[in-house]
Amino acid sequence: MVERNPNFARLQAGYLFPEIARRRRTLLEKQPDAKIISLGIGNTTEPLTPEITKSLVDAAARLGTADGYSGYGDEQGLLALREQIAKVLYKDLIHAEEITISDGAKCDIGRLQILFGSRATVAVQDPAYPVYVDGSIIAGADSGLQYMTCRPENNFFPDLSKLPRVNLIYFCSPNNPTGAVATKAQLVELVKFACRNKSIIIFDAAYSEFIADRDLPRSIYEIDGADEVAIEVNSFSKSIGFTGVRLGWCVVPRKLKFADGTEILQDWTRVITTLFNGASNIAQYGGLAALTATGRQETQTLIAYYRENARLIREGLQALNIQTYGGVNSPYIWAHFPAQKSWDVFAKILNEAQVVTTPGAGFGPAGESFIRFSSFGRKADVQEAMRRLRPVLA
Protein backbone atom coordinates (compact mmCIF):
# COMPACT_ATOMS: atom_id res chain seq x y z
CA MET A 1 0.00 0.00 0.00
CA VAL A 2 1.07 3.59 -0.64
CA GLU A 3 2.00 5.40 2.56
CA ARG A 4 0.14 8.57 3.44
CA ASN A 5 1.98 11.89 3.23
CA PRO A 6 2.89 12.30 6.93
CA ASN A 7 2.42 16.06 6.76
CA PHE A 8 -1.37 15.64 6.61
CA ALA A 9 -1.38 13.91 9.98
CA ARG A 10 0.19 17.04 11.49
CA LEU A 11 -2.61 19.34 10.40
CA GLN A 12 -5.14 20.45 12.97
CA ALA A 13 -8.49 18.66 13.10
CA GLY A 14 -9.88 20.19 9.93
CA TYR A 15 -9.66 23.20 7.68
CA LEU A 16 -11.58 26.01 9.37
CA PHE A 17 -14.30 26.72 6.83
CA PRO A 18 -15.40 23.12 6.13
CA GLU A 19 -15.74 22.70 9.91
CA ILE A 20 -18.00 25.75 10.06
CA ALA A 21 -20.06 24.31 7.19
CA ARG A 22 -20.34 20.99 9.06
CA ARG A 23 -21.71 22.73 12.17
CA ARG A 24 -24.16 24.65 10.04
CA ARG A 25 -25.42 21.39 8.51
CA THR A 26 -25.79 19.89 11.98
CA LEU A 27 -28.02 22.78 13.03
CA LEU A 28 -30.18 22.35 9.93
CA GLU A 29 -30.54 18.64 10.63
CA LYS A 30 -31.92 19.52 14.08
CA GLN A 31 -33.92 22.54 12.91
CA PRO A 32 -34.79 22.07 9.20
CA ASP A 33 -36.79 25.31 9.14
CA ALA A 34 -33.95 27.45 10.49
CA LYS A 35 -33.30 30.54 8.37
CA ILE A 36 -29.55 30.84 8.73
CA ILE A 37 -27.78 34.08 7.85
CA SER A 38 -24.09 33.88 7.04
CA LEU A 39 -21.70 36.57 8.24
CA GLY A 40 -18.89 34.03 8.26
CA ILE A 41 -17.03 32.97 5.14
CA GLY A 42 -15.93 35.86 2.95
CA ASN A 43 -18.00 34.87 -0.07
CA THR A 44 -19.42 37.76 -2.08
CA THR A 45 -23.18 37.92 -2.64
CA GLU A 46 -23.92 40.79 -5.05
CA PRO A 47 -24.35 40.21 -8.81
CA LEU A 48 -21.56 40.98 -11.23
CA THR A 49 -21.73 44.54 -12.52
CA PRO A 50 -23.07 45.31 -16.04
CA GLU A 51 -19.73 46.22 -17.65
CA ILE A 52 -18.06 43.07 -16.42
CA THR A 53 -21.04 40.83 -17.20
CA LYS A 54 -21.19 42.11 -20.78
CA SER A 55 -17.48 41.46 -21.25
CA LEU A 56 -17.80 37.90 -19.95
CA VAL A 57 -20.81 37.19 -22.18
CA ASP A 58 -19.09 38.65 -25.23
CA ALA A 59 -15.91 36.66 -24.55
CA ALA A 60 -17.91 33.45 -24.20
CA ALA A 61 -19.83 34.19 -27.42
CA ARG A 62 -16.59 34.71 -29.35
CA LEU A 63 -15.50 31.21 -28.40
CA GLY A 64 -18.56 29.95 -30.28
CA THR A 65 -17.26 31.32 -33.57
CA ALA A 66 -14.53 30.02 -35.86
CA ASP A 67 -12.68 33.33 -35.86
CA GLY A 68 -13.10 34.00 -32.16
CA TYR A 69 -12.25 30.60 -30.72
CA SER A 70 -9.04 30.33 -28.71
CA GLY A 71 -7.51 27.38 -26.92
CA TYR A 72 -4.67 27.62 -24.45
CA GLY A 73 -3.47 31.14 -23.76
CA ASP A 74 -0.16 32.27 -22.36
CA GLU A 75 0.35 30.66 -18.95
CA GLN A 76 1.40 34.07 -17.59
CA GLY A 77 -1.87 35.61 -18.77
CA LEU A 78 -3.07 38.04 -21.42
CA LEU A 79 -0.45 40.71 -21.98
CA ALA A 80 -3.17 43.38 -22.25
CA LEU A 81 -4.49 42.45 -18.79
CA ARG A 82 -1.03 42.42 -17.26
CA GLU A 83 -0.33 45.85 -18.75
CA GLN A 84 -3.60 47.28 -17.42
CA ILE A 85 -2.99 45.91 -13.92
CA ALA A 86 0.46 47.52 -13.92
CA LYS A 87 -0.93 50.84 -15.18
CA VAL A 88 -4.28 51.15 -13.40
CA LEU A 89 -3.67 49.41 -10.08
CA TYR A 90 0.07 49.92 -9.57
CA LYS A 91 0.56 53.25 -11.37
CA ASP A 92 3.51 51.63 -13.15
CA LEU A 93 5.38 50.91 -9.91
CA ILE A 94 5.90 47.44 -11.34
CA HIS A 95 6.10 46.14 -14.92
CA ALA A 96 3.72 43.91 -16.87
CA GLU A 97 6.42 41.26 -17.31
CA GLU A 98 6.58 40.91 -13.50
CA ILE A 99 2.86 40.02 -13.28
CA THR A 100 1.42 36.53 -13.66
CA ILE A 101 -2.34 36.14 -14.06
CA SER A 102 -3.80 33.29 -12.04
CA ASP A 103 -6.98 31.71 -10.73
CA GLY A 104 -6.76 33.54 -7.40
CA ALA A 105 -4.52 34.63 -4.55
CA LYS A 106 -5.09 31.46 -2.51
CA CYS A 107 -3.96 29.30 -5.43
CA ASP A 108 -0.88 31.47 -5.93
CA ILE A 109 0.06 31.09 -2.27
CA GLY A 110 -0.02 27.32 -2.74
CA ARG A 111 2.19 27.53 -5.81
CA LEU A 112 4.60 29.85 -4.00
CA GLN A 113 4.90 27.22 -1.27
CA ILE A 114 5.92 24.76 -3.98
CA LEU A 115 8.39 27.31 -5.38
CA PHE A 116 10.26 27.78 -2.10
CA GLY A 117 10.04 24.16 -1.01
CA SER A 118 10.21 22.33 2.28
CA ARG A 119 13.47 23.86 3.51
CA ALA A 120 12.09 27.41 3.67
CA THR A 121 11.66 28.82 7.17
CA VAL A 122 8.39 30.67 7.66
CA ALA A 123 6.83 33.39 9.81
CA VAL A 124 3.10 34.18 9.79
CA GLN A 125 0.95 36.78 11.46
CA ASP A 126 -1.08 35.39 14.34
CA PRO A 127 -4.01 35.37 13.73
CA ALA A 128 -3.68 34.59 10.03
CA TYR A 129 -5.55 33.22 7.04
CA PRO A 130 -5.26 29.43 7.53
CA VAL A 131 -3.66 28.62 4.16
CA TYR A 132 -0.38 30.26 5.22
CA VAL A 133 0.08 27.73 8.02
CA ASP A 134 -1.77 24.71 6.63
CA GLY A 135 -0.16 25.06 3.21
CA SER A 136 3.28 25.32 4.80
CA ILE A 137 2.62 22.16 6.82
CA ILE A 138 1.48 20.23 3.75
CA ALA A 139 4.61 21.41 1.90
CA GLY A 140 6.75 20.36 4.88
CA ALA A 141 7.99 23.92 5.39
CA ASP A 142 6.79 24.38 8.95
CA SER A 143 9.94 23.41 10.85
CA GLY A 144 10.42 26.19 13.38
CA LEU A 145 7.31 28.02 12.17
CA GLN A 146 7.27 31.47 13.79
CA TYR A 147 4.04 33.14 14.89
CA MET A 148 4.04 36.95 14.87
CA THR A 149 1.46 37.97 17.46
CA CYS A 150 -0.90 40.69 16.22
CA ARG A 151 -3.37 41.84 18.87
CA PRO A 152 -4.88 45.15 19.99
CA GLU A 153 -2.01 45.67 22.44
CA ASN A 154 0.48 46.09 19.58
CA ASN A 155 -1.95 47.67 17.10
CA PHE A 156 -2.01 44.38 15.19
CA PHE A 157 1.59 44.82 14.03
CA PRO A 158 4.22 42.34 15.26
CA ASP A 159 7.27 43.15 17.33
CA LEU A 160 9.85 42.38 14.66
CA SER A 161 12.70 42.68 17.15
CA LYS A 162 11.57 39.34 18.60
CA LEU A 163 11.43 37.58 15.23
CA PRO A 164 14.43 35.43 14.29
CA ARG A 165 15.67 35.42 10.74
CA VAL A 166 13.33 33.46 8.44
CA ASN A 167 13.13 32.92 4.69
CA LEU A 168 9.48 33.86 4.18
CA ILE A 169 7.26 36.35 6.01
CA TYR A 170 3.53 36.11 5.26
CA PHE A 171 1.84 39.45 5.75
CA CYS A 172 -1.75 40.41 4.86
CA SER A 173 -3.08 43.98 4.71
CA PRO A 174 -5.95 44.71 5.00
CA ASN A 175 -5.68 41.79 7.30
CA ASN A 176 -7.84 38.72 7.24
CA PRO A 177 -9.20 38.16 9.89
CA THR A 178 -8.54 41.24 12.07
CA GLY A 179 -9.46 43.93 9.55
CA ALA A 180 -6.33 45.86 10.51
CA VAL A 181 -4.55 47.86 7.80
CA ALA A 182 -0.81 48.45 8.05
CA THR A 183 0.36 52.06 7.96
CA LYS A 184 3.13 53.23 5.67
CA ALA A 185 5.49 53.51 8.67
CA GLN A 186 4.75 49.91 9.65
CA LEU A 187 5.38 48.62 6.14
CA VAL A 188 8.62 50.61 5.97
CA GLU A 189 9.69 48.81 9.14
CA LEU A 190 8.71 45.46 7.65
CA VAL A 191 10.60 46.07 4.40
CA LYS A 192 13.71 47.24 6.26
CA PHE A 193 13.56 44.11 8.43
CA ALA A 194 13.35 41.91 5.33
CA CYS A 195 16.25 43.77 3.70
CA ARG A 196 18.47 43.37 6.78
CA ASN A 197 17.68 39.68 7.12
CA LYS A 198 17.56 38.85 3.40
CA SER A 199 14.05 37.53 3.86
CA ILE A 200 11.16 37.56 1.37
CA ILE A 201 7.76 39.04 2.21
CA ILE A 202 4.72 37.28 0.74
CA PHE A 203 2.33 40.23 0.79
CA ASP A 204 -1.36 39.34 0.49
CA ALA A 205 -3.24 42.41 -0.77
CA ALA A 206 -6.49 40.66 -1.70
CA TYR A 207 -8.58 43.27 0.14
CA SER A 208 -6.67 46.35 -0.99
CA GLU A 209 -9.67 47.83 -2.85
CA PHE A 210 -11.42 48.31 0.51
CA ILE A 211 -8.84 50.88 1.61
CA ALA A 212 -10.52 54.29 1.41
CA ASP A 213 -7.93 56.20 3.46
CA ARG A 214 -5.43 57.64 0.97
CA ASP A 215 -2.70 57.65 3.64
CA LEU A 216 -2.77 53.86 3.90
CA PRO A 217 -0.75 51.84 1.34
CA ARG A 218 -2.64 49.53 -0.98
CA SER A 219 0.50 47.77 -2.20
CA ILE A 220 3.80 46.81 -0.64
CA TYR A 221 5.49 48.37 -3.68
CA GLU A 222 4.55 51.83 -2.43
CA ILE A 223 7.44 51.29 -0.01
CA ASP A 224 10.97 52.02 -1.23
CA GLY A 225 13.03 48.86 -1.59
CA ALA A 226 10.05 46.49 -1.52
CA ASP A 227 10.71 45.34 -5.07
CA GLU A 228 13.92 43.73 -3.78
CA VAL A 229 12.29 41.75 -0.95
CA ALA A 230 8.58 41.26 -1.64
CA ILE A 231 6.17 39.18 -3.70
CA GLU A 232 2.58 40.40 -3.84
CA VAL A 233 -0.56 38.35 -4.47
CA ASN A 234 -3.92 39.90 -5.23
CA SER A 235 -7.30 38.95 -6.58
CA PHE A 236 -10.45 40.09 -8.36
CA SER A 237 -12.51 37.88 -6.04
CA LYS A 238 -13.63 40.43 -3.47
CA SER A 239 -13.37 43.62 -5.51
CA ILE A 240 -15.60 42.59 -8.43
CA GLY A 241 -17.26 39.44 -7.10
CA PHE A 242 -15.08 36.87 -8.86
CA THR A 243 -15.05 34.40 -5.96
CA GLY A 244 -16.55 31.77 -8.26
CA VAL A 245 -15.20 33.08 -11.57
CA ARG A 246 -11.61 32.84 -10.25
CA LEU A 247 -9.07 35.45 -11.34
CA GLY A 248 -6.06 36.92 -9.56
CA TRP A 249 -2.45 37.81 -10.07
CA CYS A 250 0.99 37.56 -8.53
CA VAL A 251 3.81 40.07 -8.78
CA VAL A 252 7.39 38.79 -8.68
CA PRO A 253 9.79 41.71 -9.30
CA ARG A 254 12.88 41.09 -11.42
CA LYS A 255 15.07 42.56 -8.68
CA LEU A 256 14.05 39.71 -6.38
CA LYS A 257 16.75 37.02 -6.42
CA PHE A 258 17.80 33.81 -4.72
CA ALA A 259 21.06 33.60 -2.78
CA ASP A 260 22.90 32.36 -5.88
CA GLY A 261 21.75 35.35 -7.94
CA THR A 262 19.05 33.53 -9.91
CA GLU A 263 15.98 35.65 -10.57
CA ILE A 264 13.07 34.28 -8.57
CA LEU A 265 10.82 35.24 -11.49
CA GLN A 266 12.66 32.67 -13.61
CA ASP A 267 11.77 29.79 -11.29
CA TRP A 268 8.29 31.16 -10.66
CA THR A 269 7.66 31.15 -14.41
CA ARG A 270 8.81 27.52 -14.49
CA VAL A 271 6.36 26.63 -11.72
CA ILE A 272 3.51 28.36 -13.54
CA THR A 273 4.27 26.87 -16.96
CA THR A 274 4.70 23.40 -15.47
CA LEU A 275 1.78 23.20 -13.03
CA PHE A 276 -0.76 25.66 -14.46
CA ASN A 277 -2.28 26.16 -17.90
CA GLY A 278 -3.35 29.72 -17.30
CA ALA A 279 -6.45 31.51 -16.09
CA SER A 280 -9.68 31.23 -18.03
CA ASN A 281 -9.64 33.36 -21.17
CA ILE A 282 -13.23 34.41 -20.46
CA ALA A 283 -12.41 35.46 -16.90
CA GLN A 284 -9.45 37.51 -18.08
CA TYR A 285 -11.65 39.57 -20.38
CA GLY A 286 -13.86 40.21 -17.37
CA GLY A 287 -10.77 41.43 -15.54
CA LEU A 288 -9.97 43.77 -18.42
CA ALA A 289 -13.48 45.22 -18.26
CA ALA A 290 -13.05 45.84 -14.53
CA LEU A 291 -10.05 48.06 -15.28
CA THR A 292 -11.85 50.36 -17.70
CA ALA A 293 -13.15 53.71 -16.43
CA THR A 294 -16.69 52.33 -16.25
CA GLY A 295 -15.52 49.11 -14.65
CA ARG A 296 -13.62 51.01 -11.98
CA GLN A 297 -16.69 53.09 -11.15
CA GLU A 298 -18.81 49.94 -10.85
CA THR A 299 -16.17 48.34 -8.65
CA GLN A 300 -16.21 51.27 -6.24
CA THR A 301 -20.01 51.12 -6.06
CA LEU A 302 -19.82 47.43 -5.18
CA ILE A 303 -17.11 48.02 -2.58
CA ALA A 304 -19.20 50.83 -1.05
CA TYR A 305 -22.10 48.39 -0.64
CA TYR A 306 -19.99 46.03 1.47
CA ARG A 307 -18.42 48.92 3.37
CA GLU A 308 -21.91 49.99 4.41
CA ASN A 309 -22.60 46.46 5.61
CA ALA A 310 -19.39 46.62 7.63
CA ARG A 311 -20.54 49.88 9.22
CA LEU A 312 -23.88 48.33 10.20
CA ILE A 313 -22.15 45.36 11.82
CA ARG A 314 -19.51 47.46 13.55
CA GLU A 315 -21.94 49.98 14.98
CA GLY A 316 -24.46 47.29 15.89
CA LEU A 317 -21.88 45.41 17.94
CA GLN A 318 -20.55 48.58 19.54
CA ALA A 319 -24.11 49.42 20.65
CA LEU A 320 -23.97 46.17 22.62
CA ASN A 321 -20.70 47.33 24.26
CA ILE A 322 -18.67 44.82 22.28
CA GLN A 323 -15.18 46.03 21.39
CA THR A 324 -14.58 45.86 17.65
CA TYR A 325 -11.64 46.37 15.32
CA GLY A 326 -11.47 46.71 11.55
CA GLY A 327 -14.51 47.22 9.37
CA VAL A 328 -13.46 50.66 8.11
CA ASN A 329 -10.87 50.03 5.40
CA SER A 330 -11.64 46.33 5.44
CA PRO A 331 -14.66 44.05 4.94
CA TYR A 332 -14.00 42.23 8.23
CA ILE A 333 -14.95 43.18 11.77
CA TRP A 334 -12.92 41.59 14.58
CA ALA A 335 -15.05 41.46 17.74
CA HIS A 336 -13.62 40.78 21.19
CA PHE A 337 -15.34 38.56 23.76
CA PRO A 338 -12.93 38.62 26.74
CA ALA A 339 -12.47 35.44 28.77
CA GLN A 340 -14.66 33.43 26.37
CA LYS A 341 -13.67 30.67 23.98
CA SER A 342 -14.30 31.74 20.41
CA TRP A 343 -15.85 28.41 19.40
CA ASP A 344 -18.25 28.75 22.36
CA VAL A 345 -19.28 32.23 21.23
CA PHE A 346 -19.60 30.95 17.65
CA ALA A 347 -21.90 28.13 18.85
CA LYS A 348 -24.03 30.49 20.94
CA ILE A 349 -24.53 32.88 18.02
CA LEU A 350 -25.25 30.03 15.59
CA ASN A 351 -27.67 28.14 17.81
CA GLU A 352 -29.51 31.08 19.39
CA ALA A 353 -29.45 33.66 16.59
CA GLN A 354 -29.01 31.31 13.63
CA VAL A 355 -26.19 33.52 12.38
CA VAL A 356 -22.92 32.07 11.07
CA THR A 357 -19.70 33.84 12.08
CA THR A 358 -16.07 32.69 12.19
CA PRO A 359 -14.33 31.76 15.46
CA GLY A 360 -11.06 33.59 15.92
CA ALA A 361 -9.25 30.52 17.29
CA GLY A 362 -9.45 29.03 13.79
CA PHE A 363 -6.99 31.69 12.63
CA GLY A 364 -4.35 30.95 15.27
CA PRO A 365 -3.69 31.12 19.02
CA ALA A 366 -3.91 34.92 19.15
CA GLY A 367 -7.41 34.72 17.72
CA GLU A 368 -8.83 33.15 20.84
CA SER A 369 -11.70 35.15 22.39
CA PHE A 370 -12.39 36.92 19.07
CA ILE A 371 -15.08 36.43 16.43
CA ARG A 372 -14.77 37.53 12.81
CA PHE A 373 -17.83 39.05 11.18
CA SER A 374 -17.88 39.35 7.39
CA SER A 375 -19.62 42.20 5.57
CA PHE A 376 -20.09 40.06 2.46
CA GLY A 377 -23.84 39.61 2.47
CA ARG A 378 -27.12 41.17 1.46
CA LYS A 379 -27.87 44.38 3.34
CA ALA A 380 -31.29 43.12 4.44
CA ASP A 381 -29.65 39.97 5.85
CA VAL A 382 -27.06 42.02 7.70
CA GLN A 383 -29.78 44.17 9.24
CA GLU A 384 -31.78 41.09 10.25
CA ALA A 385 -28.67 39.42 11.69
CA MET A 386 -27.94 42.44 13.87
CA ARG A 387 -31.56 42.45 15.07
CA ARG A 388 -31.26 38.79 16.05
CA LEU A 389 -27.94 39.34 17.81
CA ARG A 390 -29.21 42.03 20.16
CA PRO A 391 -30.98 39.71 22.65
CA VAL A 392 -28.29 37.03 22.31
CA LEU A 393 -25.26 39.24 23.00
CA ALA A 394 -26.82 41.90 25.22
N, C-alpha and C positions, 0 to 999 in steps of 0.2 A: 504493500500500500504506500501511496505517496504521503510523506510527512507534512503536517500542517506548518505553514509559516509561523514560527514561534512568536513573532512580533504581535500577531493578533491576540494571543493569549494574554498579552500585557496591556491591552486596551482596557479602559474602564468598562463597566457593565454594558453599556450600549451608547451609540451616538445619541446626543442630546435630543434632537428633534424627532427621530422615530420613537423615542421613549415617551415624549409628550403626546405624540399621535396615539400611542398604545393606551395611555391613560384616558385620553379623550374617547377612544372606542369603548373602553371599559365603562365609562359613565353612560354612554349611549346604550350599552347593553342593559344597564340597570334602569335607565330612564329614556326609553326610546323617543319620547316626545320632547326631550330637552332641546331648547333652541340655543345652541352654543354659539357664542361670539368669540372670534379669535383676535386677540391682541398679542399673539405670541410670535410665531414664525414670521420673518420679514418678507412675506409674499405679497406683491402688489395686487391691487384689486380693481383699479380703474381701467377703462378701455384704452386701447392704443389711440393716440391722437390722429386726426384726419390726415395730416401731411405724411405721417409715417405709415399709416394704414394704406394710403394710396400707393406709396412707393413699394410696399410689400406686395400688394395685389398686382401692380404693373410688372414687377420683377418676376412674379410667379407666372403671369400670362406670357411673358417673353419666352419662358422656357417651353411653352407649348407651341412655339413656332420654329421652323427650320432655321431661320436666320438668327433667332434669339436664344436658341438653346446653348447652354454651356455645361461642360462636365466639371472635372476638377479645376479649381482655381489655384492661384499661388498659395502655398501653405502659409506664407507670412501675411496673406490678406490682400485685398484690392489696394493697389497703390493709391488710387484716388481717395479712399477712406483713410488710409494712413496719413496722407498729406493733409486732409482736412482735420484730423485729430490733432496733428502737430500745430496747425495754424490756428484753429478755432479754440481748442481747449488748452493748449500749452503756449500759445502766443509765440511759437517758434523757439521756445526754450530747448526743445529737443527736435531731432530730425526724423523724417518719415522712415528712413532706413533703420532707425532704432526701435520702431514700433512693430509688434507682431499682433495681428488680429486673432482673436480666439473665441472660444465658446463660453467665456466667462472667467471672472477673477478666481473663483474657487478652483476651477480646472487648471488655471495657470499656476496656482500655488502648488498643486499636486505635481505638475510637470517640473516646477522649480526644485521640488524636493528630490525628484529623480536626477535633475541636473547636478546638484551638489552632493548627492550620494550619502551613504551611511556614516561616513567619517566626519561630516560637518557637525560642529558644535553649535547649539541653538539656544537663543534666549527669546522668550515670548512675554508680552504683557500679561499680567494676571489681574483681572479676568481677561480672557481672550476668546476670539472666535475659535471653536473647537478644532477646526481643520489644521491649525498651526501645530497643535500638540499631537492630535491623533494621526495626522499625516506623517509627522516626524517619527512617531513610534512605528508606524507601518513600514516606513523607509529604513528603520533601524538607526535613525539619526538622533536618538533621544538620550544618548549617554551623557550624563552630566547636564541634562536640560535645566536651564536657568529660568526662574520665574521672576519677572520684574513687577513687583507689587504696585498697583495703581488704584489708590483709594482716595476718598475725599481729603484725608489728612495730608496727602502730597499733591493735591490738585490733579490727581489721575496721571501724573507724570513720574516715572521711576527715578529713584536715586541712582544715577549711573555710576557714582563713585563706588558703589557696592557691587557692581557687576564685573565679574572677571572677563577676560578677553574671550570672545566667542567668534565663530565664523559668520553666523547669520543672526540678525536681530529682526524679529517680526514686529512691525509697528503699524497700527491702524488708526487713521484719523480722517474724518470723524470716527470715533471708536465704536465698535460693536463688541460689547453690549452697553458700555457706560454712557454713550452719547457725548463724551468729552471730545473737544477739539483742541489739538495742540497749537500753541501760539508760535509765532515766528521765532521768538527767543528760545523756546523749548526745542524746536526743530534744529536751530543753529547748534544748540548744545548736543543734540543727538548726532548730527553730522560730524561735528568736531570729534566726538567720542569715537565714531566709526573710523574717521581718518587716522586718529592716533593709534588705534588698535588694529588697523587694517582689516576691519570687519565689513560686512555687506548688509545693508538695511533692505529688507523686503517690505516696502511701503504699500499698504493696502489703502487705496483712496476710493473705494467703491461708493462711498457716500459723499463724495466731495461736492456734488451739485447742491447739497442741502446747506452748504455754508453761505449764509447771507452777509455776514460780517466781512467787509472788504479787508480788514486788518488781519484776518486769519488765512493762512496759506491753504490753497486747495491742492497743491502738488509739492512733493518734496523737492522738486527741481527749482522752486522759487528760492531755495537756499543755496548760497554760493558753495561750490565744492561737492554738491550732492551727486552730480553726474559722474563722480569718481568713486562713489561708495554706495549708490542706491539703485535698486530695481523697483519700478512702480507697477502695480497691477490696478486695473480699473475695469469698469463694467457699465453697460447700458441697462442692466437689469432694473435698478431702482430708479434711475433718472427718467427712463421712457417706458418702463413697464415691460422690459424684455426678460423677465424671470423665466418664462417658458420658451421664448423665442431663442434665447441664448446668444449673446454677443458681448465680447469684452476685448481688452487689449493688455499687452504687457510692454513696458519700456525697459530696454536693456541698453544703456548708453555705451558708445564705442570706447569711451575712456575707462570703462570698468574692465579690469583685467585680473586674471589669476596670478598666483605667486610667480609662475614661470614666464609671465608676460603675455600669455595667450589671451586674446579678447574673449570675454565671457559670451559676447554676442555670437561668436563663431560656434561655440558648443551649444548655446541655446538654440540656434538655427538648426543644428544637427538633431537636437531633441525634437523640435517641432516637425521637421521634415521626415523624421523616422517614425514618430508616434502619433502624428496628427495629420489629417488630410485637409485641414483648413476649415474655417467657419463657413456656415451656409451662405451661398451666394445671395440668396433672397434676403437673409437677415442683414447682410452687409449693405445692401441697398437701403434697407430701413435705417441703418446707422447713418448712411450718407444723408438721408432726408432729415434726420434729427439734427444735423449740423448746418442745415440751411437757416436763413434768417427766420423763416416761418417755423421751422422745426424747433429752433431755440426758444422762440416765444411760447410755443405749445409746451415745451419741456418745463419752462418756468411756471406756467399755469398749473401743470400737474404737480410739480414740487410744492407749490404754494398750497395745494389741496391737502397734501400730507402734513405740511407744516402746521396748518390749522388744526388738523386732528391731534398733532403733538401738543399744541397749546391747550386744547380741551382736556387731554389726559393729564398734562402737567398741572394745570390749574385745578382740575377736579380732585387730584390727589392732595395737592397742597391745602385745599379747603378742608380736607380730613386730617390736617396736621401731619401728613406724611412727607418726609424730606425727600425731595427729588433732585436729580441731576440730569443734564442733557435736555433734549427736546426743544432746543432753540435753533442751533445750526446742525441738527441731527434728527433723524426720524425716530430715535430711541429715547425712552425715558427710563432712568435707572432709579428705582424707588427703594428706600431703605426701611427695613423692618427690624430694628435693633433687637438682639437677643432671641431672634426667631430663626428657625431653619427655613431656608428658602423653599425647599420642597414641601414643607408643611404649609407655608403661606400659599404656594402654588395650588396645593390640594384644597385648601379652604376656599380660595377664590373660584376654583373650577367647580367644586361640589355645591357651594352655596350660592354663587352668582352665575354659574354656568358660563364663565369667561375664561378663555385660555390665555395664560401669560407664559413667561419663560423664567424658570428658577435660576437665580444667579450662580448657585453652586455648580451648575452645568458648564459654566465658563471658566472655572478654576477656583482654587481655595479662597482667593480674595473676593469672590462673588457671593460668598455665604452671607445670608441675611439681606440680600438684595433680590429684587424682582425686576425683570426687564419687560417694559410695555412697548409694543410696536405701534406706530401710527399708521401702518399700512392696513387700511380698512375703509369701509364705507362710513361716511360721516354719521349717518343715522345709527349705524351699529356702534360707533364710538360713543355717541351720546347715550344710547341705551345701556351700554356697558358701564358707563360712569354712573348712571342712575342705579343700576343693580349693585354697584360696589359700595354705595353710600351706607346702606345698613350693615353690610358685611364687614367693612373696614372701620366703621365709626368707633 
